[in-house]
Structures are given as structure tokens and as C-alpha cells.
């Protein structure tokens, strides 16, 4: 889960490589939603082995 700021817009997504995904969001390549609303601050993550359990 990423957020734009405290009390701001949140974004929830699924990835298999968080270390790669976060820089993509910060440069505007992660998603059009994240780019539009500036949701670049990682506020929560949870590791799971199977994405259908996420």
C-alpha cells in the first residue's frame, strides 16, 4: 500500500518484486493512477507466497 501523504490518497497493488516496483512508482512508470495522484510513499507491505492469498 502506498500513499500520497498522511490522510491522502492510497493505492493498493500486488507485485512480485517490491524493490523494482517502488522506483517505478517514484518515476511515474508504476501506474497512471499512482503517477496522477502522487502515491509514492510505501506505508504497508505484506509478503505472501501465492498472490491469490494477497
The first five atom37 places (N, CA, C, CB, O) and aatype in JSON, in Angstrom:
{
  "aatype": [20, 20, 20, 20, 20, 20, 20, 20, 20, 20, 20, 20, 20, 20, 20, 20, 20, 20, 20, 20, 20, 20, 20, 20, 20, 20, 20, 20, 20, 20, 20, 20, 20, 20, 20, 20, 20, 20, 20, 20, 20, 20, 20, 20, 20, 20, 20, 20, 20, 20, 20, 20, 20, 20],
  "atom_mask": [
    [1, 1, 1, 1, 1],
    [1, 1, 1, 1, 1],
    [1, 1, 1, 1, 1],
    [1, 1, 1, 1, 1],
    [1, 1, 1, 1, 1],
    [1, 1, 1, 1, 1],
    [1, 1, 1, 1, 1],
    [1, 1, 1, 1, 1],
    [1, 1, 1, 1, 1],
    [1, 1, 1, 1, 1],
    [1, 1, 1, 1, 1],
    [1, 1, 1, 1, 1],
    [1, 1, 1, 1, 1],
    [1, 1, 1, 1, 1],
    [1, 1, 1, 1, 1],
    [1, 1, 1, 1, 1],
    [1, 1, 1, 1, 1],
    [1, 1, 1, 1, 1],
    [1, 1, 1, 1, 1],
    [1, 1, 1, 1, 1],
    [1, 1, 1, 1, 1],
    [1, 1, 1, 1, 1],
    [1, 1, 1, 1, 1],
    [1, 1, 1, 1, 1],
    [1, 1, 1, 1, 1],
    [1, 1, 1, 1, 1],
    [1, 1, 1, 1, 1],
    [1, 1, 1, 1, 1],
    [1, 1, 1, 1, 1],
    [1, 1, 1, 1, 1],
    [1, 1, 1, 1, 1],
    [1, 1, 1, 1, 1],
    [1, 1, 1, 1, 1],
    [1, 1, 1, 1, 1],
    [1, 1, 1, 1, 1],
    [1, 1, 1, 1, 1],
    [1, 1, 1, 1, 1],
    [1, 1, 1, 1, 1],
    [1, 1, 1, 1, 1],
    [1, 1, 1, 1, 1],
    [1, 1, 1, 1, 1],
    [1, 1, 1, 1, 1],
    [1, 1, 1, 1, 1],
    [1, 1, 1, 1, 1],
    [1, 1, 1, 1, 1],
    [1, 1, 1, 1, 1],
    [1, 1, 1, 1, 1],
    [1, 1, 1, 1, 1],
    [1, 1, 1, 1, 1],
    [1, 1, 1, 1, 1],
    [1, 1, 1, 1, 1],
    [1, 1, 1, 1, 1],
    [1, 1, 1, 1, 1],
    [1, 1, 1, 1, 1]
  ],
  "atom_positions": [
    [[0.86, -1.17, 0.0], [0.0, 0.0, 0.0], [0.9, 1.23, 0.0], [-0.98, 0.0, 1.23], [1.83, 1.33, 0.8]],
    [[0.62, 2.13, -0.89], [1.35, 3.39, -0.93], [0.37, 4.54, -0.7], [2.1, 3.57, -2.28], [-0.84, 4.38, -0.89]],
    [[0.89, 5.67, -0.31], [0.05, 6.83, -0.04], [0.73, 8.09, -0.56], [-0.26, 6.97, 1.46], [1.95, 8.14, -0.72]],
    [[-0.09, 9.1, -0.81], [0.46, 10.38, -1.27], [0.98, 11.19, -0.09], [-0.6, 11.18, -2.03], [2.01, 11.86, -0.19]],
    [[0.29, 11.13, 1.02], [0.67, 11.83, 2.24], [-0.23, 11.34, 3.37], [0.56, 13.4, 2.07], [-1.16, 10.58, 3.11]],
    [[0.03, 11.73, 4.58], [-0.82, 11.35, 5.7], [-2.23, 11.87, 5.45], [-0.25, 11.9, 7.05], [-2.43, 13.07, 5.23]],
    [[-3.21, 10.97, 5.49], [-4.59, 11.35, 5.23], [-4.91, 11.58, 3.77], [-4.91, 12.58, 5.98], [-6.0, 12.05, 3.43]],
    [[-3.97, 11.23, 2.88], [-4.16, 11.48, 1.45], [-4.67, 10.26, 0.71], [-2.87, 11.94, 0.82], [-5.29, 9.37, 1.29]],
    [[-4.4, 10.22, -0.58], [-4.83, 9.15, -1.46], [-3.99, 7.91, -1.22], [-4.74, 9.58, -2.93], [-2.78, 8.01, -1.02]],
    [[-4.63, 6.72, -1.24], [-3.89, 5.47, -1.1], [-4.01, 4.64, -2.37], [-4.39, 4.67, 0.12], [-4.96, 4.8, -3.14]],
    [[-3.05, 3.77, -2.57], [-3.02, 2.87, -3.72], [-2.66, 1.49, -3.2], [-1.99, 3.35, -4.82], [-1.7, 1.34, -2.44]],
    [[-3.41, 0.49, -3.59], [-3.14, -0.89, -3.18], [-2.86, -1.69, -4.43], [-4.33, -1.49, -2.37], [-3.65, -1.68, -5.38]],
    [[-1.75, -2.4, -4.43], [-1.39, -3.19, -5.6], [-0.7, -4.48, -5.19], [-0.5, -2.4, -6.52], [-0.44, -4.71, -4.01]],
    [[-0.41, -5.31, -6.17], [0.26, -6.59, -5.97], [1.47, -6.62, -6.91], [-0.7, -7.8, -6.24], [1.36, -6.26, -8.08]],
    [[2.61, -7.06, -6.39], [3.81, -7.19, -7.21], [4.62, -8.38, -6.73], [4.65, -5.9, -7.16], [4.49, -8.8, -5.58]],
    [[5.44, -8.91, -7.6], [6.35, -9.98, -7.19], [7.76, -9.45, -6.97], [6.37, -11.09, -8.25], [8.67, -10.23, -6.69]],
    [[7.96, -8.14, -7.09], [9.28, -7.54, -6.91], [9.12, -6.1, -6.39], [10.09, -7.55, -8.24], [9.13, -5.15, -7.17]],
    [[8.99, -5.96, -5.08], [8.76, -4.64, -4.48], [9.94, -3.7, -4.7], [8.48, -4.79, -2.99], [9.75, -2.5, -4.91]],
    [[11.16, -4.24, -4.65], [12.36, -3.41, -4.84], [12.39, -2.78, -6.24], [13.63, -4.25, -4.62], [12.92, -1.68, -6.41]],
    [[11.84, -3.45, -7.23], [11.76, -2.91, -8.59], [10.56, -1.97, -8.72], [11.66, -4.06, -9.62], [10.65, -0.93, -9.38]],
    [[9.46, -2.33, -8.11], [8.19, -1.61, -8.3], [8.2, -0.21, -7.69], [7.06, -2.41, -7.71], [7.68, 0.72, -8.3]],
    [[8.78, -0.05, -6.52], [8.75, 1.26, -5.87], [9.47, 2.34, -6.69], [9.38, 1.16, -4.49], [8.91, 3.43, -6.85]],
    [[10.66, 2.09, -7.21], [11.27, 3.11, -8.08], [10.44, 3.42, -9.32], [12.65, 2.66, -8.51], [10.45, 4.55, -9.8]],
    [[9.72, 2.43, -9.84], [8.85, 2.68, -10.99], [7.76, 3.68, -10.61], [8.22, 1.37, -11.49], [7.46, 4.6, -11.38]],
    [[7.16, 3.5, -9.45], [6.14, 4.44, -8.99], [6.72, 5.84, -8.8], [5.51, 3.95, -7.68], [6.09, 6.83, -9.17]],
    [[7.91, 5.92, -8.23], [8.53, 7.23, -7.96], [8.87, 7.99, -9.23], [9.77, 7.05, -7.13], [8.91, 9.22, -9.22]],
    [[9.13, 7.27, -10.33], [9.46, 7.94, -11.59], [8.24, 8.08, -12.51], [10.55, 7.17, -12.31], [8.37, 8.55, -13.64]],
    [[7.06, 7.69, -12.02], [5.85, 7.82, -12.8], [5.59, 6.7, -13.76], [5.89, 9.07, -13.55], [4.68, 6.8, -14.59]],
    [[6.36, 5.61, -13.68], [6.19, 4.48, -14.59], [5.38, 3.35, -13.97], [7.54, 3.96, -15.02], [5.02, 2.41, -14.67]],
    [[5.09, 3.42, -12.68], [4.4, 2.33, -11.99], [2.98, 2.13, -12.45], [4.41, 2.57, -10.53], [2.59, 1.01, -12.78]],
    [[2.2, 3.18, -12.47], [0.82, 3.12, -12.94], [0.35, 4.54, -13.19], [-0.11, 2.39, -11.91], [0.88, 5.49, -12.62]],
    [[-0.64, 4.68, -14.04], [-1.14, 6.02, -14.31], [-1.83, 6.61, -13.08], [-2.12, 6.0, -15.5], [-1.76, 7.82, -12.85]],
    [[-2.49, 5.76, -12.27], [-3.13, 6.23, -11.05], [-2.1, 6.76, -10.06], [-3.96, 5.11, -10.4], [-2.24, 7.86, -9.53]],
    [[-1.05, 5.98, -9.83], [0.0, 6.38, -8.89], [0.68, 7.67, -9.35], [1.04, 5.27, -8.73], [0.98, 8.54, -8.54]],
    [[0.9, 7.78, -10.64], [1.52, 8.98, -11.19], [0.61, 10.19, -11.04], [1.87, 8.77, -12.65], [1.06, 11.27, -10.64]],
    [[-0.67, 10.03, -11.35], [-1.63, 11.13, -11.29], [-1.82, 11.66, -9.87], [-2.97, 10.67, -11.84], [-1.91, 12.87, -9.66]],
    [[-1.89, 10.75, -8.89], [-2.2, 11.16, -7.52], [-0.98, 11.23, -6.61], [-3.21, 10.22, -6.94], [-1.11, 11.55, -5.43]],
    [[0.21, 10.93, -7.13], [1.43, 11.07, -6.35], [1.56, 10.11, -5.19], [1.53, 12.45, -5.84], [2.12, 10.45, -4.15]],
    [[1.04, 8.91, -5.36], [1.12, 7.92, -4.27], [2.45, 7.18, -4.37], [-0.08, 6.91, -4.35], [2.55, 6.15, -5.04]],
    [[3.47, 7.72, -3.7], [4.82, 7.19, -3.79], [5.39, 6.74, -2.45], [5.72, 8.22, -4.38], [6.48, 6.17, -2.42]],
    [[4.7, 6.96, -1.39], [5.2, 6.63, -0.05], [4.7, 5.25, 0.36], [4.75, 7.7, 0.99], [3.5, 5.04, 0.5]],
    [[5.61, 4.3, 0.54], [5.24, 2.96, 0.98], [4.83, 3.02, 2.45], [6.42, 1.95, 0.78], [5.61, 3.44, 3.3]],
    [[3.6, 2.6, 2.74], [3.11, 2.65, 4.12], [2.84, 1.27, 4.68], [1.85, 3.49, 4.19], [2.72, 1.12, 5.9]],
    [[2.73, 0.23, 3.82], [2.5, -1.12, 4.32], [2.8, -2.11, 3.22], [1.05, -1.28, 4.81], [2.51, -1.87, 2.05]],
    [[3.4, -3.22, 3.6], [3.53, -4.34, 2.67], [3.46, -5.64, 3.45], [4.87, -4.25, 1.86], [3.76, -5.68, 4.64]],
    [[3.06, -6.66, 2.78], [2.92, -7.97, 3.4], [3.36, -9.01, 2.38], [1.47, -8.22, 3.88], [2.86, -9.02, 1.25]],
    [[4.28, -9.87, 2.76], [4.75, -10.91, 1.85], [3.87, -12.14, 1.92], [6.19, -11.28, 2.17], [3.52, -12.61, 3.0]],
    [[3.51, -12.65, 0.76], [2.75, -13.89, 0.66], [3.37, -14.75, -0.43], [1.24, -13.6, 0.37], [4.0, -14.23, -1.35]],
    [[3.19, -16.07, -0.33], [3.77, -16.97, -1.34], [2.9, -17.1, -2.57], [3.99, -18.34, -0.73], [3.41, -17.34, -3.66]],
    [[1.61, -16.96, -2.43], [0.7, -17.08, -3.55], [-0.14, -15.82, -3.66], [-0.2, -18.31, -3.41], [-0.77, -15.41, -2.68]],
    [[-0.17, -15.2, -4.84], [-0.84, -13.91, -4.98], [-2.34, -13.99, -4.73], [-0.6, -13.35, -6.36], [-2.94, -12.98, -4.37]],
    [[-2.97, -15.13, -4.91], [-4.41, -15.22, -4.66], [-4.74, -15.12, -3.17], [-4.97, -16.53, -5.22], [-5.9, -14.94, -2.8]],
    [[-3.72, -15.23, -2.31], [-3.92, -15.05, -0.87], [-3.7, -13.62, -0.43], [-2.99, -15.98, -0.09], [-3.95, -13.27, 0.72]],
    [[-3.24, -12.79, -1.34], [-2.93, -11.39, -1.0], [-4.19, -10.59, -0.75], [-2.12, -10.73, -2.12], [-4.12, -9.39, -0.45]]
  ]
}
